[in-house]
């Protein structure tokens, strides 16, 4: 497991493909495969879970488009996604030097379209069925939380 998170064991239906550096993990949700597209889901170290992207390429595009703040964009998308534009403007104004250049280079190398990232994120979060796993804890199986319950971004 890239981040050491062990709340969701890998199976034929769920494959851990990346960690976020804060204890969260990205998984391919093979159980929801549609043709060549395998949804990417995310589980935070706080036990919140959500669909993240319709496939791995979209997931890379979302992370690249929102460097350092994709998690806040996921929270806002989970709250409805109506305010993603103002959040993007806010974070882009404070983007560390070099991030925009690195993003452009990465997107060019991988053929990613960061302009579609917000729409892709909102669509994935709203897709059915939602990703709502039961997590293993000392108290027994516990439903994953929702990013919509976070008090931010406001």
N, C-alpha and C positions, 0 to 999 in steps of 0.2 A: 504494500500500500504506500503510495508516494508520501503521504503526510502522517502515516502512523494511525490514522483513524480506523477503528475497527467496529463501528456501530453497524455497518452493513457488510455482511460477508459476500464475497464474489460467488456467482453462480452462473448457470447457462443464461440467465435472464439479466444479470447485472455485472458489468465488468469495470473495475476502477481503472481509469486511464490517466488521471492527473491529480495532484494536490495543489492547494492554493497558497501554501506557505503559512497559513494560520490555522491549520488543522482540518480544513474542509476538503472535500473530495469531489471530483467530477467522475461520473460513471456513464458508460454507454448502456442504455436501457434496451437490451436486445429483445425483451418481451414485447416491445412496442415498435419493432422494425416494420417499416413500410417500404418494400422494395429494397433499394440500395441505401435508404435513409434510416439511420439508427439514432433516435433522440439522445441528447446528452442531458443528464440531470445533475443537480448539484445538491450536496448535503453539507451544511455548515457545521463547524465544530460545536455550535450551540444547539444542534439538533433540528435545524430548519431545513426543509427540503422543497425543491421546486424543479419543474422542467426548466431547462436553461436554453436549449437550442434544438432545432429539428434534426441537426446532424453535426458531426465534428467540425466540418468546414465553417458552418454558421457559428459554432462555439468559439473557434479561433477568431472569427471576425468580430464577435462581441467583445472578447477580451482585448483584442488589438484596438478596437475603436474607442474603448473607454479605459485607457491605461491607468491603473491605480484606483479607479472608481467604478469598475463594473459591478461590484457588490452593491453599491448604493443604487445603481441603475436597476439591479435585480429587485431590490426592495421597492422602488417606485413602480416598476412594472407589475409587481405583485399587488400593489395598492390600486392598480387600474391603468397606470401608464400615461395618464393625461398630461403629466407635468414633466415628461422626460426632456423636452426641449429646453426649458429653463435650467434644469439640472445640468444638462450638457454644457450650456453656455457658462454656467457658474464654474464648473470644474475645468473647462477648457481655458478660462481666463487665468486660472492658477496652475496650469499644467507646467511641470518642471521643464526647464530648458533641455532640449534634445529629445523629449518624448514625442513631440509631433513629427520630428524628422525620422526618428526610429520607427514610429508607427507607419509613416508613409513608405519607408523602405521595406518593412516587413510585409505590408499589404501588397506592395508591388511584387515582391519575391514570391509570395504565396497566392497571388491573384485574388485577394480578399477585397470586398467592397464594404468599407466602414460606413458608408452612407446608408446602408440598409440595416445596420446593426440594431438600432432602436426598434424598428418594425419587427425584425426577426426575434428579438428578445420578448417583446410583448406578445407576439403570436405564439411563441413556445410556452410562455407562462400560462396563457389562456387555453392551450390545447387540452383536449380530453383524451384519455382520462388523466387527471392530475397525478403527479408523482407524490404519493403520500404513504411512504413505507412505515412499517412498525420498526422501532429501534430497540435494540437490546440494551437493557440497563439493569442495575441492581434491583429495581422495583418490578422487573419483568418487562414484557413488551409494552412499549410506549409509542403512541402516534407521533410522527414528526411534526414539528411546529411549522407555522407559516411565516414567510418573510413579511407578509402584510401586517403582522402584529407588531413589528418593530416601530418605535416611535419616530424614527427618522427614515428617510429624509422628509422634511415638512415643506 
